[in-house]
């Protein structure tokens, strides 16, 4: 069944939120920064592996209350937040990585982001080509396009920004679907049909090299989306993958047109020390193409977390292809038979 117009806090317009940064952008206070760094120093002194960080060994007091509010905002509010002010230029990679992972542990459980088992991801241009179907787009400098990740929420910490470009874009998938429904209910229905997604070589045991899930899912009274058009296109290379119909292509074209409307999406530039957290089930995120610095020490670098949130919504059974286990608070990520979970502080 097609839902009617969905009116929830996550159904926002970027042009309106751009005028209200006070509801989504918070600058860390000096005492909060001190609390985070102090907790990181204590954790590092313990000698524990970063991948095992949690609320018991990364102890926060006052700031824990703000993180609890952020967790709820992700699930039931506008679906994202931006924290600024962490002095990454003054901190060692070990400390700022620990702050980020420790803070993330108050929001949810870290999930593996690739077949290598990285709980802490590094978003950098590796020089790979976006046209290579074995490459994931975040490893390039190309435009990513609006998409979701395979987790309940994604967090980014900016360490260094690009010379030019690399801006962050967010859009409400709920608003986008509402708009498609107004323009063409028929094409809206096409978005609710199963479509093949390329796993880009990261294949769980016993699974096909692609998964088949609808972009838009109406399940137990909630709209949940999963989208990555580049991976939909590249999945067509598999002979047994279901082929896209002309109607599905038109539906994706309309969906992308809506998402790229300046009234729909919200643009921001992540500066060093900014931490952005985004809820994948009701928001899409994107990144513009960028030109990097020639000096290796200045190149664009972000840390990334994929998080499974406690007390979250139930997901449609078909999401098990992307998330594996669907248990709330313990789902999502990329796991293959070779995966060994760990949190690398450096990317190379």
C-alpha positions in Angstrom: 0.0 0.0 0.0 1.1 3.5 -0.7 1.2 5.7 2.4 -0.5 9.2 2.2 1.4 12.4 3.0 3.8 11.7 5.8 4.1 14.5 8.3 6.8 13.8 10.9 9.8 15.9 12.2 12.1 14.2 9.7 10.0 15.4 6.8 11.8 18.7 6.5 12.8 21.1 3.7 16.4 22.1 3.5 15.5 25.7 2.6 13.7 26.0 5.9 16.3 24.3 8.1 19.0 26.5 6.6 17.4 29.4 8.4 17.4 27.5 11.7 20.9 26.2 12.4 20.1 26.6 16.1 18.1 23.4 16.1 20.8 21.2 14.5 24.2 22.9 15.0 25.8 22.9 18.5 29.3 24.2 19.4 31.0 22.3 22.1 31.7 24.3 25.3 35.2 24.4 26.8 34.1 22.2 29.8 32.6 19.6 27.4 35.8 19.5 25.3 37.8 19.0 28.5 35.4 16.2 29.6 35.8 14.4 26.2 39.6 14.7 26.1 40.0 13.7 29.7 37.9 10.5 29.1 40.0 9.8 26.0 43.3 10.1 27.9 42.0 7.7 30.6 40.9 5.2 28.0 44.2 5.4 26.1 46.2 5.0 29.4 44.3 1.7 30.1 45.8 0.1 27.0 42.4 -1.3 25.9 41.8 -1.8 22.1 39.8 1.1 20.6 37.3 -1.3 19.0 36.2 -2.3 22.6 35.4 1.2 23.8 32.0 1.6 25.5 30.2 3.8 28.1 31.8 1.9 30.9 35.4 2.5 29.9 34.8 6.0 28.3 33.1 7.7 31.2 31.2 10.9 30.6 29.0 12.8 33.0 27.2 16.0 31.9 27.8 15.5 28.1 26.2 12.0 28.3 22.8 13.8 28.7 23.3 15.7 25.5 24.3 12.5 23.7 21.1 10.9 24.9 19.1 13.7 23.4 21.0 13.5 20.2 20.3 9.7 20.0 16.5 10.4 20.3 16.8 13.3 17.8 18.2 10.9 15.2 15.5 8.3 15.7 12.4 10.5 16.1 13.4 14.1 15.4 14.9 15.8 12.3 17.4 12.9 11.9 20.7 14.6 12.2 23.0 16.9 14.2 26.2 18.8 13.8 28.7 19.2 16.7 31.6 21.7 16.2 34.6 22.7 18.2 36.7 19.6 18.8 40.3 20.9 18.5 41.6 18.1 16.3 44.6 20.2 15.2 45.9 20.1 18.8 45.2 16.4 19.4 47.0 13.3 18.4 45.2 10.8 16.1 44.9 8.4 19.0 43.1 11.0 21.1 40.7 12.4 18.6 39.9 8.9 17.3 39.2 7.8 20.9 37.0 10.9 21.5 35.0 10.1 18.3 34.6 6.4 19.0 33.8 7.0 22.7 31.2 9.6 21.9 29.7 7.3 19.3 29.4 4.5 21.9 26.8 6.6 23.7 24.7 6.8 20.6 24.9 3.2 19.4 27.0 0.1 18.7 29.8 0.5 16.1 29.4 -1.8 13.1 31.9 -3.0 10.5 32.1 -0.7 7.5 33.9 -3.0 5.1 35.0 -6.6 4.6 38.2 -5.8 6.5 36.2 -5.2 9.6 36.9 -1.6 10.2 34.7 -0.2 13.0 36.4 3.2 12.5 36.5 4.1 8.9 38.7 6.6 7.0 37.1 8.6 4.2 39.9 9.6 1.9 40.6 9.7 -1.8 42.7 6.7 -2.5 43.2 7.5 -6.1 40.7 4.8 -7.2 38.3 5.3 -10.0 34.6 5.8 -9.3 33.9 3.9 -12.6 35.5 0.7 -11.1 32.6 -1.5 -9.9 34.8 -3.0 -7.2 35.4 0.5 -5.6 33.2 2.2 -3.1 32.6 5.8 -3.9 33.9 7.2 -0.6 37.4 6.1 -1.7 37.3 8.6 -4.6 37.0 12.4 -5.1 33.9 12.0 -7.2 30.4 13.2 -6.4 28.7 10.6 -4.2 25.1 11.3 -5.0 22.3 10.9 -2.3 22.5 7.6 -0.6 22.2 5.6 2.6 24.8 3.5 4.4 24.1 0.0 5.7 23.6 1.0 9.3 21.0 2.8 11.4 23.2 5.9 11.6 26.4 7.3 10.3 28.8 9.6 12.0 31.6 11.7 10.5 34.5 13.6 12.1 36.3 16.0 9.9 40.1 16.0 10.4 41.1 17.9 7.2 39.0 19.5 4.5 39.6 19.5 0.8 41.2 22.4 -1.1 38.0 22.9 -3.1 34.6 21.2 -2.9 33.7 18.2 -0.8 30.6 19.8 0.7 28.1 17.8 2.7 24.5 17.6 1.6 21.5 16.1 3.5 18.0 15.5 2.3 14.9 14.0 3.9 13.9 10.8 2.1 10.4 11.2 3.6 10.0 14.7 2.1 11.4 13.4 -1.2 8.9 10.6 -1.3 6.1 12.9 -0.4 7.1 15.1 -3.4 7.2 12.2 -5.8 3.8 11.1 -4.6 2.4 14.5 -5.5 4.1 14.5 -8.9 3.4 10.9 -9.9 1.8 8.2 -7.7 2.6 5.7 -10.4 6.4 6.4 -10.2 6.2 6.5 -6.4 4.9 2.9 -6.6 7.9 1.9 -8.8 10.2 3.0 -5.9 8.6 0.4 -3.7 9.5 -2.5 -6.1 12.6 -4.7 -5.4 15.8 -3.6 -7.1 19.3 -5.1 -7.3 22.2 -3.4 -5.4 25.8 -4.3 -6.1 27.7 -5.5 -3.1 31.0 -4.3 -4.7 32.8 -7.5 -4.0 32.0 -7.5 -0.2 29.9 -10.7 -0.2 28.7 -12.4 3.0 29.0 -16.2 3.1 26.2 -17.9 1.1 25.0 -14.6 -0.5 24.9 -13.4 -4.1 27.1 -10.6 -5.2 24.1 -8.3 -5.2 21.1 -7.9 -2.9 17.5 -7.2 -3.9 15.6 -4.6 -1.8 13.0 -1.9 -2.6 14.3 1.7 -2.3 11.2 2.8 -0.4 9.7 0.5 2.2 6.5 1.2 4.2 6.7 -1.1 7.2 4.7 -1.0 10.4 3.7 2.6 9.9 7.2 3.9 9.0 8.8 4.9 5.8 12.3 3.4 5.6 14.6 4.0 2.6 17.8 2.4 1.3 19.4 3.9 -1.8 22.7 4.1 -3.7 21.9 4.6 -7.4 25.5 3.9 -8.5 25.3 0.5 -7.0 21.9 -0.1 -8.5 23.3 0.7 -11.9 26.5 -1.5 -11.5 24.4 -4.4 -10.3 23.0 -4.7 -13.8 26.3 -6.3 -14.8 25.2 -9.6 -13.1 23.4 -11.8 -15.6 20.9 -13.2 -13.0 20.2 -9.8 -11.4 16.6 -8.5 -12.1 16.8 -5.9 -14.9 15.6 -2.4 -14.4 12.4 -1.4 -16.2 11.9 1.9 -18.0 9.4 2.9 -15.3 11.9 2.2 -12.5 14.5 4.3 -14.3 12.0 7.2 -14.7 11.2 6.8 -11.0 14.9 7.1 -10.0 15.3 10.1 -12.3 12.4 11.8 -10.6 13.6 10.9 -7.1 17.1 12.3 -7.9 15.6 15.4 -9.4 13.6 16.1 -6.2 16.6 15.3 -4.0 18.8 17.8 -5.9 16.3 20.6 -5.6 17.7 23.4 -3.5 14.4 23.6 -1.6 14.7 20.0 -0.6 18.3 19.5 0.4 20.5 21.2 3.1 24.1 22.1 2.3 26.9 22.5 4.8 30.7 22.3 4.8 32.3 20.2 7.5 35.3 22.0 9.0 38.1 20.3 11.1 36.6 19.3 14.4 33.0 19.0 13.1 31.1 15.9 13.9 28.0 15.1 11.9 25.6 12.3 12.8 22.9 11.2 10.3 20.0 8.8 10.6 19.9 6.5 7.5 16.3 5.4 7.7 14.8 8.8 7.0 17.6 10.8 5.5 20.0 10.6 2.6 23.4 12.1 2.6 25.7 13.1 -0.2 29.1 14.8 -0.8 30.1 17.0 -3.7 33.2 16.2 -5.8 36.4 17.8 -4.6 39.9 18.9 -5.5 42.4 17.8 -2.9 45.7 19.3 -1.8 48.9 18.1 -3.4 50.7 17.8 0.0 49.9 14.4 1.6 49.7 15.9 5.1 47.0 18.3 4.0 44.7 15.9 2.1 41.0 15.7 2.9 40.4 13.2 5.7 37.3 12.2 7.7 36.7 9.5 10.3 33.5 7.6 10.0 31.3 5.4 12.3 28.4 3.2 11.4 26.1 2.8 14.4 23.3 0.5 15.4 20.9 2.4 17.7 19.2 0.9 20.7 15.4 1.3 20.9 15.2 1.9 17.1 12.5 1.0 14.6 12.0 -2.5 13.3 13.2 -3.0 9.8 11.5 -4.9 6.9 12.6 -8.6 6.7 14.1 -7.9 3.3 16.7 -5.7 4.9 18.4 -8.8 6.3 20.2 -8.9 2.9 21.9 -5.6 3.7 22.0 -5.7 7.5 22.4 -9.4 8.3 20.9 -9.8 11.7 18.0 -7.5 12.2 18.0 -7.4 16.0 17.5 -3.8 17.2 20.7 -2.4 18.6 22.9 -5.1 17.0 22.4 -4.9 13.2 24.0 -3.6 10.1 27.5 -3.3 8.7 29.5 -5.4 6.3 30.6 -8.9 7.4 32.1 -11.6 5.3 33.8 -14.9 6.4 37.2 -13.1 6.4 36.0 -10.1 8.5 38.0 -9.5 11.8 36.6 -6.5 13.7 39.0 -3.7 14.7 39.3 0.1 14.7 42.4 1.3 12.8 43.6 4.8 14.0 45.5 5.4 10.7 44.2 4.6 7.2 47.6 3.8 5.7 
